[in-house]
Amino acid sequence: MTGHMQPVYLLAGGRPPNRTKQSLLFQAVFRQTGKASPTIGYIGTASSDDRRFLEFIARELKESGAFQINHALIASPKADLKKAKDILKSSDIIFAGGGDVEVGMQILREKKMDEFLRELYREGKVFFGISAGSIMLAKEWVRWQDPNDDSTAELFPCLGIAPVICDTHCEQDEWEELRVALKLEKDNTVGYGIVSGTAIKVFPDGSVEALGGAIHQYVRHGEKVVRISDILPITWQKL
């Protein structure tokens, strides 16, 4: 079963995006399916299925070559989950959109869609995400009982489809949330800061490749979290 699992692509997004560069990242994901114009199943739970989020990103995906983007509605109490599963199962790629990580994961767990998505991944489905969607595809993330008190921070599980911990487009605050999360991890755990306009390609064994620019890395050593060497991208033309 594990031999079918594909790399997962975690994009930062961020504004204002370099649309040409972001389009190249999308196209790199599309090529993983072997199709230039794949169909995409969209998961919008991080935005509570806000249609504006979908419309914004769908334009860019189609301009990058996607054939069709199908919204798998999950958040609504009236959502047809069988229909959502059929959409995701029949899509070439599954895409997790941005919004709020904790909200997105809570909805997936309540609707019992989290294990369904993991099973699709194990069967060989290609996944990618952007912003909060990227963090949802990773192992876990951090929340606070009191936002002003780091002693109240705790980790909560995400989908774990990409076996890494990461944050997206927060380079301006020097990855404050990622560093807090790493303090709660095991010693020597590495966290990835995915800079605006870049992405990481995460292989099933947890190895990581940078796409579109340097990726910041932090590691927990004892009681400290320190920055280590960036991961440099492969030649852009090879995307």
C-alpha positions in Angstrom: 0.0 0.0 0.0 2.7 2.5 1.0 4.4 2.0 -2.4 1.5 4.0 -4.0 1.8 7.0 -1.8 2.7 10.2 -3.7 4.7 13.3 -2.5 2.6 16.0 -0.9 3.0 19.6 -1.9 2.7 22.3 0.7 2.5 25.9 -0.7 2.8 29.1 1.3 0.7 31.4 -0.7 0.8 34.9 0.9 0.0 38.3 -0.6 0.7 39.8 -2.9 1.6 36.6 -4.7 3.9 36.4 -7.7 1.3 34.9 -9.9 3.8 33.6 -12.5 5.8 31.9 -9.8 2.7 30.5 -8.1 1.5 29.2 -11.4 4.7 27.3 -11.9 4.3 25.7 -8.4 0.7 24.7 -9.3 2.0 23.2 -12.6 4.6 21.2 -10.7 1.8 19.7 -8.6 -0.2 18.9 -11.7 2.6 17.0 -13.3 2.7 14.7 -10.3 -0.6 13.2 -11.6 0.8 12.7 -15.2 -1.9 15.1 -16.5 -1.4 18.6 -17.7 -5.0 19.5 -17.0 -6.2 17.6 -14.0 -9.5 17.8 -12.1 -9.1 19.1 -8.6 -11.3 18.3 -5.5 -11.3 21.3 -3.3 -11.5 21.1 0.5 -12.6 24.4 2.0 -13.2 23.5 5.7 -10.5 26.0 6.9 -12.8 28.8 5.6 -16.0 27.0 6.6 -16.6 26.4 2.9 -16.6 30.2 2.1 -17.3 30.3 -1.6 -15.2 33.5 -2.0 -12.0 31.6 -1.0 -12.8 29.0 -3.7 -13.5 31.5 -6.4 -10.3 33.4 -5.7 -8.0 30.4 -5.9 -10.0 28.6 -8.7 -9.2 31.3 -11.1 -5.5 30.9 -10.5 -5.7 27.1 -10.7 -7.5 27.2 -14.0 -5.1 29.8 -15.4 -2.3 27.4 -14.5 -3.9 24.6 -16.5 -6.4 22.8 -14.2 -9.4 21.4 -16.1 -12.0 21.7 -13.4 -12.2 22.5 -9.7 -15.0 20.7 -7.8 -16.0 21.9 -4.3 -16.5 19.0 -1.9 -18.8 20.7 0.5 -18.3 19.4 4.1 -18.8 22.2 6.6 -22.5 22.8 6.4 -24.8 20.7 8.8 -26.7 19.9 5.6 -23.6 18.8 3.6 -24.0 15.7 1.5 -20.9 13.8 2.7 -21.4 11.0 0.3 -21.3 13.5 -2.6 -18.3 15.1 -1.1 -16.5 11.8 -0.9 -17.4 10.9 -4.5 -16.0 14.3 -5.7 -12.7 13.7 -3.8 -12.4 10.1 -4.9 -13.0 10.9 -8.6 -10.6 13.9 -8.6 -7.0 13.7 -9.9 -5.8 15.9 -7.1 -7.1 17.0 -3.7 -6.4 20.6 -2.7 -6.8 22.0 0.9 -7.5 25.7 0.8 -6.6 28.4 3.3 -8.3 29.9 6.3 -8.1 28.7 10.0 -6.2 25.5 10.7 -8.0 24.6 13.9 -11.5 25.3 12.4 -10.6 23.3 9.3 -9.5 20.3 11.3 -12.4 20.4 13.8 -14.9 20.2 10.9 -13.0 17.3 9.3 -12.9 15.3 12.5 -16.6 16.1 13.4 -17.7 14.9 9.9 -15.3 11.9 10.1 -13.7 12.9 6.9 -10.1 12.9 8.3 -9.5 9.2 8.0 -11.3 9.1 4.6 -8.7 11.6 3.3 -5.8 9.6 4.8 -7.1 6.5 3.1 -7.2 8.3 -0.3 -3.6 9.3 0.3 -2.6 5.8 1.1 -4.3 4.7 -2.1 -2.1 7.0 -4.2 -4.1 10.3 -4.5 -2.0 13.4 -4.9 -2.6 16.1 -2.3 -1.5 19.7 -2.1 -2.4 22.7 0.1 -1.9 26.4 0.5 -1.5 28.5 3.7 -3.7 26.9 6.4 -4.4 24.0 4.1 -0.7 23.1 4.0 -0.5 23.1 7.8 -3.6 20.9 7.9 -2.0 18.3 5.6 1.0 18.2 8.0 1.3 16.4 11.4 0.1 18.9 13.9 -0.2 22.5 14.9 -0.3 24.8 17.9 -3.1 26.6 19.7 -3.3 28.7 22.9 -5.9 28.7 25.7 -4.7 32.2 26.3 -3.1 33.9 23.3 -1.0 36.2 25.5 0.5 33.3 27.5 2.8 30.9 25.8 2.6 28.5 28.8 -1.0 27.7 27.6 0.2 26.6 24.2 -0.6 23.0 23.2 -0.3 20.9 20.1 -3.3 19.4 18.3 -3.2 16.8 15.5 -3.7 17.5 11.8 -4.1 15.1 9.0 -0.5 13.8 9.1 -0.5 13.1 5.3 2.8 15.0 5.1 4.9 13.7 8.0 6.4 17.2 8.9 5.6 20.2 11.0 5.5 23.6 9.1 4.2 27.1 9.0 3.5 29.3 6.0 4.2 32.9 4.9 5.1 34.1 8.5 8.7 35.1 7.7 8.0 38.7 8.8 7.5 37.6 12.5 10.4 35.2 12.3 8.1 32.1 12.5 6.9 32.9 16.1 4.2 30.3 16.1 6.4 27.6 14.5 9.0 28.2 17.2 6.4 27.8 20.0 5.2 24.6 18.4 8.7 23.2 18.2 9.2 23.8 21.9 6.4 21.3 22.5 7.9 18.7 20.2 10.5 16.1 20.8 14.2 17.1 21.0 15.8 17.4 17.5 12.4 17.9 15.7 12.8 20.1 12.6 10.2 22.6 11.6 9.9 24.2 8.1 9.1 27.8 7.5 7.6 27.9 4.0 8.3 31.5 2.8 5.7 33.4 0.8 5.8 32.3 -2.8 7.6 29.0 -2.1 6.6 25.4 -1.4 8.0 22.1 -0.1 7.6 18.8 -1.7 7.3 16.2 1.1 8.0 12.6 0.3 6.4 9.7 2.1 9.5 9.1 4.1 9.5 12.6 5.4 12.3 14.0 3.3 11.7 17.5 1.9 12.6 19.3 -1.3 12.4 23.1 -1.6 10.5 24.6 -4.6 10.5 28.2 -5.7 13.0 29.6 -3.1 14.8 28.9 0.1 12.9 27.2 2.9 13.7 28.2 6.5 14.5 25.5 9.0 14.3 25.5 12.8 15.2 22.7 15.2 14.6 22.1 18.9 17.8 21.5 20.8 17.0 21.0 24.5 15.1 24.0 25.7 16.0 26.1 22.7 14.7 26.4 19.2 17.4 27.5 16.7 17.5 28.3 13.1 19.7 26.1 10.9 20.7 26.2 7.3 18.0 26.9 4.8 16.9 24.2 2.3 17.8 25.5 -1.2 15.6 24.8 -4.2 16.3 22.7 -7.1 16.9 24.6 -10.4 13.6 26.4 -11.1 13.5 25.2 -14.7 13.3 21.6 -13.5 9.9 22.2 -11.8 
